[in-house]
Structure formats: structure tokens, C-alpha cells
Amino acid sequence: MDLGIKGRTAIVCAASKGLGKATAMALADAGVAVTICARGVEALESTAAEIRARSGVTVTTVACDVTTDAGRAALLAACPAPDILINNAGGPPPGDFKNFSLEDWRKAVESNMISPISLIHSTVYGMMERGFGRIVNITSGSVKAPLPEIELSNGARAGLTGAVATLARRSVARNVTINGLLPGPFNTDRLIANAQKRAAATGLTFDEVQAQQRAAHPANRFGDPSEFGHTAAFLCSVHAGFITGQNIMMDGGKFGGLL
């Protein structure tokens, strides 16, 4: 399918690995020039080279921490008027509510709520003036089904979801959509690292932990990051202009709710 976005420009945050990388690659495959950022220079440049070799599009790299004012300023200096914005950042650490300090909450909200809001505020009005824009917030399935072990993430990501809900209904008349894409378990470095930690804590082998995790989902497997990337790219396409303000689960059917 021709997504109709060839020649557009995109910012993709945290794009050196995992779901951010998969999304950047899918957009590049559709002919979109991408500006990608991450904190690690080596992985970022490796991903950029891979995308250029595969798709031939222009790839701009910005090594920065997008959760900081300076990082966002550097990113917007490299791509001040994107047609597409993919907000993405690693989640805060797990733990128990009773052990979280106010500083822990401030960091979580700054990283997973304030930072994407800042990038949206800096780009959405230009998109509206130009008559095209697509914003996808990569959040978490915990937005719809909060998990007890990641309360910091539950709060910050739910806050972002609520913060942009009204804006998504205002901007759509100018052909600018805002949606959330909510991943479940995808085969990424983060999932592998978490499985290794669980194995160490329980005495199970890594393979046993992964087998348990796969069995806990109706699909009986982990998601392939490319599946996520192509779904994100579709939400950025000309075919998705009537989808806005939605939070779309991609979790292999684990979420049991109707909405």
C-alpha cells in the first residue's frame, strides 16, 4: 500500500533501537525523511546507516536526551517543521507506590508526560497551518489496564493521554491527527533485559521466563517490532486522517476490555 507520505518529514524519538527504530524504518520505507534521536551515539549512527542503505531517504541524527529542554531544542533545530512526530521515551523504573518519592514522580512526569507535550506544542500548530500532520505517542498498554509494578508509568502516560485528548479533536479539522499506540510485549532489548532480571530473581532460566511470558498471551508469542512500526506508519498515512484521539492496543489480545 502506498501510504501517500513520500517526501514528508518526521521526527522519531528514541529511534536507535526497539519500537522507535522499527517506526523510523517503516516511515523511511514509505519515503519519509526522518530525523532520529537517541542518547547513545554509536547505536544511533548505526541505525541511521541501516535506514539510509535500506530506503535511500535523508536521515538526520541528533544525539540527545529528549526528556530535557536542551535535547528537545537540539531536535527541533534539526527539524523545526516536521509533518510527523513520533513521541517515544523509555518508561520510569518499576517499584512500589510507598517507596516512590516526589522526585521520582517529577522525573516520571517530566520524561513521559511533559516532554511529549512540549514537542507537540512546538509542532502541532505548524502542522495545522500547513494542513497536514500526524502525531503518534508511543505509550503503554498500562494506559488502559494499569499495572501494579509500574505505577510511575501508569500515572505519567495516562496524564499524557488525557492532556492531548481534546487537542486531537480540535486539530483533526486541519488534517492533523493525534493518536496513542500502546505496545504490549514486543521482542526488544527492553523485554529481554526484563526477562533476564526476572530469571535472576526467581531462579528460573531465561528460556523458562520467556516461555511463561509467551504463554500468558493469546498470540502465544511476542510481537515483532516491524509489526509495530508498520502500524505506526499507517497511522501517519493519508489513509488514517479519520482516526484521531484513539489509543490503539498492540498486545497480542492480552487486554480483555471492550474499549
Secondary structure, DSSP 8 states (H G I E B T S, - for coil): ---S-TT-EEEESS-SSHHHHHHHHHHHHTT-EEEEEES-HHHHHHHHHHHHHHH---EEEEES-TTSHHHHHHHHHHSSS-SEEEE---------GGG--HHHHHHHHIIIIIHHHHHHHHHHHHHHHHT-EEEEEE--GGGTS--GGGHHHHHHHHHHHHHHHHHHHHHGGGTEEEEEEEE--BSSHHHHHHHHHHHHHHS--HHHHHHHHHHTSTTSS-B-HHHHHHHHHHHTSGGGTT--S-EEEESTT------
